[in-house]
Amino acid sequence: MEVMVVIAILLLIVAVMIPATTSVFQLRQRRAAKDLVYLYQQLHDEAVMRNVTFRVVYFIDEDAYKVEVGEPGALIFSDTEEMAEYKQRVTDRLKLMSEDELKEYKERRQPFESLGARFTERFELPAGTVFGGIYTPQYGEMISKDSDDRDGVLLGIDVGEEMSHGKMEQRRVYSYVFGNGFTEHTVVWIVDEDDPTDGFTIEVEPMSGGVRLHGELIEWEDSYDFVPEEGPDLPS
């Protein structure tokens, strides 16, 4: 009888603890998602005031990200093919350079740099929370841990950097915020490590730079719903 009472008490404790644990993980996910929303909002305002370009660097395999700052005229691409063609042209040109020419090229470039004191070096997602996927038009699809590298084109690094470091050590996905108020269209999934179908969506609109937080996973194709199907009628 005493054993049955003990078992009943243990079952009751487990029944109470499981929902509480689930709630804690959901709070962690929501907090991580809101932190990213606030970050994009802050970067948008800072970029306009300082006339610089920020980029958020997502370390897709490590569930971490950081912010870098660069020149206002940074180059992004409308699709994966355009990015691949540009990288191939620059890579072919770099192969023809001598060591002195390559050194001069790297010194002349204005690479993105970490922000130092204003932002931490890296933001880590809380335990039990991971990136379910990240989308921008440059990659043409939702990038996740299962995405192929495609020889460094799909998940790339700065052109020229691979010439000195060889194979990438960390796969990175970039999202840009420009000084003219334009933000690259970005969709980020933050999900439960044990249930990749449960999580939040951060959606960054390109024209306004507005950031929306959804309590569910939104496909990147559906995130274009804010774009009207037809343009306004203009007087002739």
Order of alpha helices (4+ residues) and beta strands (2+ residues): alpha-beta-beta-alpha-alpha-beta-beta-beta-alpha-beta-beta-beta-beta
